[in-house]
Amino acid sequence: MIARKYLYLVALAREKHFGRAAAACHVSPSTLSAAIRDLESELGVAIVERGQQFAGLTPEGQRVVDYAQRVAASAEGLKQELAQLRQGLTGRLRLGAIPTALTVVASLTAPFARRHPLATAEVLSLSTDEILDRLRRFELDAGIVYVESVTDPLFSVIPVWRERHVLLTSAEGAFAGRDAVSWREAATVPLCLLTPDMQNRKTIDAVFAKVGVTEGNPRGTGGTASLETNSILSILAHVGSGHWSSIVPRSVLEQVGLPAGVVAINLVEPALDWATGLVTLAREPRPPMVVAVIAEAENLTAFEKTE
């Protein structure tokens, strides 16, 4: 349905290394290199920048890769449609999720799995930028991100969950016995937060800036994390040590619980809600796998509205 040499080129663009691309395609590096040369001869353009190692794609090569990715995605969609006519949806749902949404993904994947027992699913923890980039390259079927982070018309997004963030802190710490803490107060304790490339961290920093908390204060106060990590579990472990506090979505705690000796306190002034949803490429026709996961997201949205 698509010439194998185009698939080799897609793998090379993804892996950025001839050896790794060849291994991913289960061929020798020499076979992959020969296929790329054949493709260049067939199209009459240089596709790969020449050098001792992979040095990148030429502008023409990137156009060829874009075309190959679209064709490969369309071919996979057709295979899913044909299989669905025979036995129901088969294949693999590839889903990327921002770390703070990992604990709510099961509310989407569980009904999907029950409705489509012949399909499998893969859930990867990725930053928003990685999710959107992999969607562009057709390496993901869908992603779970903050709705406000999707502005490119290339994508469509369905808001599914709304949640508030809370301050996780020691039960015997500075805010012992409190029901609520302002964002300005939260900035006065050492914070363990996600890394700056994560949308959750960008959102938190934006709120601190809005309430007049400046960066650069000593010992991680004033909105600057004294410890950064790309793992929610790592955040919970560090908060559990008693030294750090953190700011996380309440939904995280509903799934994994609170570490011993830690309390969750509402954040106010301002009290804000964040919308998280399912993002997919805005293209037609959509592959059956994408149609199926969108249907589950819409079911969840309808359920949320009745709550």
Rosetta blueprint (number, residue, H / E / L):
1 M L
2 I L
3 A L
4 R H
5 K H
6 Y H
7 L H
8 Y H
9 L H
10 V H
11 A H
12 L H
13 A H
14 R H
15 E H
16 K L
17 H L
18 F H
19 G H
20 R H
21 A H
22 A H
23 A H
24 A H
25 C H
26 H L
27 V L
28 S L
29 P H
30 S H
31 T H
32 L H
33 S H
34 A H
35 A H
36 I H
37 R H
38 D H
39 L H
40 E H
41 S H
42 E H
43 L H
44 G L
45 V L
46 A L
47 I L
48 V E
49 E L
50 R L
51 G L
52 Q L
53 Q L
54 F L
55 A L
56 G L
57 L E
58 T L
59 P H
60 E H
61 G H
62 Q H
63 R H
64 V H
65 V H
66 D H
67 Y H
68 A H
69 Q H
70 R H
71 V H
72 A H
73 A H
74 S H
75 A H
76 E H
77 G H
78 L H
79 K H
80 Q H
81 E H
82 L H
83 A H
84 Q H
85 L H
86 R H
87 Q H
88 G L
89 L L
90 T L
91 G E
92 R E
93 L E
94 R E
95 L E
96 G E
97 A E
98 I L
99 P H
100 T H
101 A H
102 L L
103 T L
104 V L
105 V L
106 A H
107 S H
108 L H
109 T H
110 A H
111 P H
112 F H
113 A H
114 R H
115 R H
116 H L
117 P L
118 L L
119 A E
120 T E
121 A E
122 E E
123 V E
124 L E
125 S E
126 L L
127 S L
128 T H
129 D H
130 E H
131 I H
132 L H
133 D H
134 R H
135 L H
136 R H
137 R L
138 F L
139 E L
140 L L
141 D L
142 A E
143 G E
144 I E
145 V E
146 Y E
147 V H
148 E H
149 S H
150 V L
151 T L
152 D L
153 P L
154 L L
155 F E
156 S E
157 V E
158 I E
159 P E
160 V E
161 W E
162 R E
163 E E
164 R L
165 H E
166 V E
167 L E
168 L E
169 T E
170 S E
171 A L
172 E L
173 G L
174 A L
175 F L
176 A L
177 G L
178 R L
179 D L
180 A E
181 V E
182 S E
183 W H
184 R H
185 E H
186 A H
187 A L
188 T L
189 V L
190 P L
191 L E
192 C E
193 L E
194 L E
195 T L
196 P L
197 D L
198 M L
199 Q H
200 N H
201 R H
202 K H
203 T H
204 I H
205 D H
206 A H
207 V H
208 F H
209 A H
210 K H
211 V L
212 G L
213 V L
214 T L
215 E L
216 G L
217 N L
218 P H
219 R H
220 G H
221 T L
222 G L
223 G L
224 T L
225 A L
226 S L
227 L E
228 E E
229 T E
230 N L
231 S L
232 I H
233 L H
234 S H
235 I H
236 L H
237 A H
238 H H
239 V H
240 G H
241 S L
242 G L
243 H L
244 W L
245 S E
246 S E
247 I E
248 V E
249 P E
250 R H
251 S H
252 V H
253 L H
254 E H
255 Q H
256 V H
257 G L
258 L L
259 P L
260 A L
261 G L
262 V E
263 V E
264 A E
265 I E
266 N E
267 L E
268 V E
269 E L
270 P L
271 A L
272 L L
273 D L
274 W E
275 A E
276 T E
277 G E
278 L E
279 V E
280 T E
281 L E
282 A L
283 R L
284 E L
285 P L
286 R L
287 P L
288 P H
289 M H
290 V H
291 V H
292 A H
293 V H
294 I H
295 A H
296 E H
297 A H
298 E H
299 N H
300 L H
301 T H
302 A H
303 F H
304 E H
305 K H
306 T H
307 E L
